[in-house]
Amino acid sequence: MDVFEAIQNRRSIRTYKSKHVSKKKLNRILEAARLAPSASNMQPWHFIVVTDSEKRRKLAEGGRYAKFLVKSPVVIVGCGDQEASPKWYTVDVTIALEHMVLTATSEGLGTCWIGSFTESQVKELLRIPENYRVVAMLALGYPRRNILKATPRRKELTQIVGFEEF
């Protein structure tokens, strides 16, 4: 699957099979994040891979829209070092997480971006240092159903693109 195909096929997945994600696939996804660009090549990120069911249950409790994390075989927590890159850590971690999303799609896995969490709870649970901020979490696993059936509606290019001016 090429990159554009992965972009076309990516969907937010909230129901997962209980199937284990292989270490090989997980490492490839994490490697995609490692290779992401960052401002001044600071690489102000740290990713925490959570597979423990009790920790996933606690992560799910922290946000209204995160309840399904209990059933997601893997949760990746993306953190940014606000001291190393105070202006750009959020953008840099976000780029790296999107690299993970597209790589996961190309590997036949589904993801869902999670912004619904209580940062202080996540930091305490996962022992995240004070200088790091939790930017987002990714649910990761094998989709329970065929994800290509429903095509999300998107605006036309003419509605979102201007050339030379707005």
C-alpha positions in Angstrom: 0.0 0.0 0.0 1.5 3.4 -0.9 1.1 6.5 1.2 -1.8 8.0 -0.7 -3.7 4.7 -0.5 -3.1 4.6 3.3 -4.5 8.1 3.5 -7.6 7.1 1.5 -8.1 4.0 3.7 -7.5 5.4 7.1 -10.5 5.6 9.4 -11.0 6.2 13.1 -11.5 2.8 14.6 -13.2 2.4 17.9 -13.9 -1.4 17.9 -11.1 -3.9 17.8 -10.5 -7.6 17.6 -8.7 -9.1 20.6 -6.0 -10.2 18.2 -2.4 -9.5 19.4 -0.4 -6.9 17.4 3.0 -8.4 16.6 6.2 -6.9 17.9 7.4 -6.6 14.2 4.4 -4.5 13.2 4.5 -2.4 16.4 8.3 -1.7 15.9 7.7 -0.6 12.3 5.0 1.8 13.5 7.3 3.2 16.2 10.1 3.5 13.7 7.9 5.6 11.5 7.5 8.0 14.4 11.2 8.0 15.0 11.8 9.1 11.4 9.4 12.0 11.5 10.7 15.5 11.0 10.9 18.0 13.9 11.8 21.6 14.4 15.6 22.0 14.5 15.7 18.2 14.6 15.0 18.4 18.4 12.9 15.2 18.3 11.1 16.3 21.5 9.0 13.2 21.8 8.6 10.1 23.9 6.1 7.4 23.2 4.7 5.0 25.8 3.3 1.8 24.5 0.5 0.5 26.8 -0.7 -3.1 26.5 -1.5 -3.8 30.1 -5.3 -4.2 30.4 -5.5 -2.5 33.8 -3.5 0.5 32.6 -5.7 0.7 29.5 -8.8 0.6 31.7 -7.5 3.5 33.7 -6.6 5.5 30.6 -10.2 4.9 29.3 -11.6 6.4 32.5 -9.9 9.7 31.9 -11.9 10.9 29.0 -15.5 10.9 27.9 -14.6 9.8 24.4 -11.9 7.4 25.4 -14.0 4.6 26.9 -13.2 2.1 24.1 -9.5 2.1 25.0 -10.4 -0.8 27.3 -10.9 -3.0 24.2 -8.0 -1.6 22.2 -5.0 -4.0 22.4 -2.5 -1.2 22.3 -2.6 2.4 23.3 0.3 4.7 22.4 0.7 7.8 24.4 2.5 10.6 22.6 4.4 13.0 24.9 6.3 16.1 24.1 9.3 17.7 26.0 8.1 21.3 26.5 11.6 22.3 27.8 13.5 21.0 24.8 11.1 22.6 22.3 8.7 25.0 24.0 7.2 26.4 20.8 7.1 23.2 18.6 6.8 20.1 20.7 3.0 19.8 20.0 3.5 20.1 16.3 6.4 17.7 16.3 4.7 15.0 18.3 1.6 15.4 16.2 3.6 14.8 13.0 5.2 11.7 14.5 1.8 10.3 15.6 0.4 10.8 12.1 3.4 8.9 10.7 2.3 6.1 13.1 -1.3 6.3 11.9 -0.4 6.0 8.3 2.1 3.2 8.9 -0.5 1.3 11.0 -3.0 1.6 8.2 -0.5 0.2 5.7 0.1 -2.7 8.0 -3.7 -3.6 8.1 -4.2 -2.1 11.5 -6.7 0.5 12.7 -6.1 3.6 14.9 -8.1 6.3 16.6 -6.7 9.6 17.7 -7.6 10.3 21.3 -7.6 13.8 22.6 -10.1 13.1 25.4 -8.0 12.5 28.6 -7.1 14.0 31.9 -3.5 14.8 31.5 -2.6 14.7 35.2 -4.1 11.2 35.5 -2.2 9.9 32.5 1.1 11.5 33.8 0.6 9.9 37.2 -0.4 6.5 35.9 2.5 6.3 33.4 5.1 8.1 35.5 5.7 10.8 32.9 8.3 13.5 33.9 7.1 17.0 34.7 8.8 18.6 31.6 6.7 16.3 29.3 3.2 17.1 28.2 0.7 14.5 26.9 -0.1 15.6 23.4 -2.5 12.8 22.3 -3.0 9.0 22.5 -3.6 6.5 19.7 -5.7 3.4 20.0 -4.2 0.7 17.9 -5.3 -2.8 16.8 -7.1 -4.9 14.2 -10.5 -3.4 13.2 -13.4 -5.5 14.2 -15.3 -4.8 11.0 -14.5 -3.8 7.4 -13.4 -0.2 7.6 -13.7 0.6 3.9 -17.5 0.2 3.7 -18.2 3.7 5.0 -16.5 6.6 3.2 -16.5 9.7 5.2 -17.8 12.9 3.6 -15.2 15.4 2.8 -15.4 19.0 1.5 -14.4 19.6 -2.1 -10.9 21.0 -2.8 -12.5 24.3 -4.0 -13.9 24.8 -0.5 -10.6 24.4 1.3 -7.9 25.5 -1.1 -6.9 28.9 -2.4 -4.1 29.6 -4.8 -2.1 32.8 -4.3 -4.8 34.2 -1.9 -7.6 33.0 0.4 
